[in-house]
């Protein structure tokens, strides 16, 4: 039986977990969707290939890569990076598939990443966003991010202190 609103199986559950060895195929599917999404053209933390999905699934460092899924469907990807390079303040990045944008999925993934950063003792988080990405900027501002007046590589730099 499926949910008449979403078409998803009834009882499909939401999960947000660190990417692990068993997530290579799920991540490869999500990376293919990211590559095909014109809106993701400016989300470029790393290549979105099957090889890169396998690397992320096997990753063992300090940075955090997370996948969000509803049932078996990948719907989001998030990361906190910079700890491997010795930074105390990690950089955050997220991607949500088109059909779940505006649903609260982005906020849920951000909340997960914020908690993960706090639990690891980060004093703050930073992120970058293109100025014309109004939907993302509104979310970040609603979550308490402040933006510097200068840009970095054509993007606004936001910071959230804990």
N, C-alpha and C positions, 0 to 999 in steps of 0.2 A: 504494500500500500504506500502511496506517495503523498507528500504534502501538496494540496491543491494550489498553494501560493507559489511554491518554489519548484515543484516537480521533483524534488529530491526525495529519496526514500524516507518514510516516516521513521523517526528515531535516529536519523543520521546525526552523528555527534561532531561537535567542533573540537579540534585539538590544535594546540600550538606547542611544538616541541623543538628542542635543538635538533638540527639535522644530524642523522647518524647513519651508520653503515647500511641499514635496511631501507634508507630513503633515496637511494640513487635513482631508481626508476621514477618515483614520484617527483623528484626534483627535476629530472630530465624532461618530464612532461610539462612541468611548470615553466622551465627555461624555454622550451619550444613555444609556449604561449607568450612569454615575455618577448621573445625574438619577433613574433608575428604581430605584436601589438604596436601600432604606430604611436600610441600615447606613451610608450615606454622608451622611445628613441633617446630620451635624455636621462634615462636611468642606466648608468653604465659603470657600476662598481667593479665588474669583471665580465668576461665573456659569458654568454648564456648558451653554452653548448652541452651536449651529452658528456663530453670529456670533463668539462668543468663541473657538471653535476656530480660525476663520480669523484672528482677531487674534493668537492665540498662534503660529500657523504663520508669520505675517509679522513677528513681534516681532524687534527688532534691538538691544535694550538689554543691560545688564550682567547682569541676572538670568538664571537658567538654568531652562528648562522641558524636561523629558525625557519620552519615551514609551518604554515597554517593550512589545515585541511578540514573539509566538511565531509565526513565519511571517508571515502577513498579519493575524493576530488581535491587536488591542490588549489587553494584560492589565494594564498599569500606567501610572501617571502620577506624575511627581515634579517637585519644584521646589526651587530655592534662590532665595529672594527677599530683598531688602533692599539689595543693592548699588546698584540704581538710586536709592535714597533716601539713599545715603551711609553706610550701616552697614558696618562691617568684618566683623561676624558675621552671616551670612545665616540666615534662618529656613527650615527644611526642612519640606516636606509631601509625603506620598505617598498614593496610592490604588492598591489591587490589586483586580481583579475577584474576585467571590466564589469562583468555582471554583478560583482559584489561591492563595487565602489559606491559609496554613499549609504551602505547598509549598516555601518558601525564596525565592519571588519577591520578597517584601518586603525580605528581607535583601540580595538581589542588587541591588535598586534603591537601597537605602540605601548599600551599599558603593560603587556608582557615584557617587552624590551626594557621599559623603564624600571620595572621591578627587578629584572635580571641585573641591570646596571647597579641599582641600589644595593642588591645583595652581594655584589662583587666589590662594593666600596667605592664606586665611582662618585666623585663629587658633583658631576654634571654630565650632560650629554650634549653633543653638537650635531648639527645636520646642515645640509645645503639644499636649497630649493630654487628653481628658476622662478623669477618674479611673476611670470605670467601663469604659473601653476596655482591659480587662486584656490582651488578646492583643497589642495595640500596645505597651502599657507594658512587657510582658515582653520584646518584641523590642528596644525602645529600651534597656532596662536591660542586656540581654545584650550590646548593642553598646557599652556603657560610659557611657551618658547618666546624669547625676545630676540629680535633681529638687529644685527649691526647695520650701521648706515653704509658701510663699504661692502662691496661684493667680492667674491672670490671666484675667479674663472667664470664670470658672468652669472653667478648664483648668489642669492642671499644666504648669509650664514646665521643660523639660529642656535640658541643655547638655552638649555634648561638646567638650572641649578637645583640640587636636592637639598 
